[in-house]
Structures are given as C-alpha cells and as structure tokens.
C-alpha cells in the first residue's frame, strides 16, 4: 500500500506577510496537484536559543516537535531570506537544533531562493554549509531561484502566478521522488541486515 509522501516546509522568516512565507504557503496549496502532502512548520519563534547543554533527553518541547516533524517528513523544502549576507539568526538557530539529532541525516532537502535576482547567495551558501554538517541529502535540481516581490502574494497570502505554481509543484515532486528512493534504500538495507 502506497502512502502520499509529505514534504516539511520550513520558512526562515518571522515577518508577517513575508515573501518566503508566501512561497511556502503557495507550495502547500499546490501540493495536492503534485500528488504530494505538505506540512507548514510554524514553530520557529518558539524554539529556545541553542545550547548544547540542553540537547539531551528530555529535549525542550519545541525542539522535540521540530525533530519529530523532520523525522516524519519524506523531504524538506526551505525558503529563507538573507539577512546581513547570511541566514537570519532565528533560522540558523533552528538548523543548529538539527545537528545533534539524526532525523535530518540522509533526508532529501532543497531550498527556494525567493530574493531579487543577484541576491540571496549568502543564505544559500550558509544553508549548503550547515546542511552538509547535518548529513542532509541536498537535492540539487530542486534548489531553485523563484524571485517573488512583495506585490505578488494576493490578499490570501498566496501567489497566483501560474509559472511560480508550476515550478513549486515540480520542486515538491523532485523532493518526493528523492525521498522515495531513500526509503527504498532503507528497505534494502533492512533486508540485508535481517539476512545477516
């Protein structure tokens, strides 16, 4: 029996009406058309400041919730702004909390750069570095630039542009397919282990 893969959507912005949030809300809206499920993570503001002394059981509730959401997802799609040439501190904090866990290891991950052309490269570079430390599987074809200006989202917070919606559906499909390949490898490893 096949189940619909679920992609976890992580926004790096806390700003109400953020273009990054609009991208992910639109991805959530188009997910059914891409035959993918989606979960929009909303706990960024609740995460405590990362402290290695607190990265032990029992984890802070917000951190446990984040790690559970990552563990349950077939893949992760990130959309974050760039602040002062890198990731916003709050989003880097979220990523710091993933380093001590194993949930993100080998998890298919991609990002959307929604910044104006020529911008956002510092955030992308930092994402690549941090995700490398976590062991995440960066799905290169799904890491795309979709410039979104503040006037694109409608009153409902969604982007109506058909090309943007098509691209988001394609990205979700790539992540889901990559997640399915990883699940198949896990099943094969489990069979080999059982035979040993």
Secondary structure, DSSP 8 states (H G I E B T S, - for coil): -----EEEEEE---STT-HHHHHHHHHHHHGGGGT-EEEE---GGG-----GGGSSSS--HHHHHHHHHHHH-SEEEEE--EETTEE-HHHHHHHHHHHTSSTTTT-EEEEEE-S-TT--HHHHHHHHHHHHHHT-EE-GGG-EE----TTTB-TTS-B--HHHHHHHHHHHHHHHHHHHHHHHHHHHHHHHHHH-
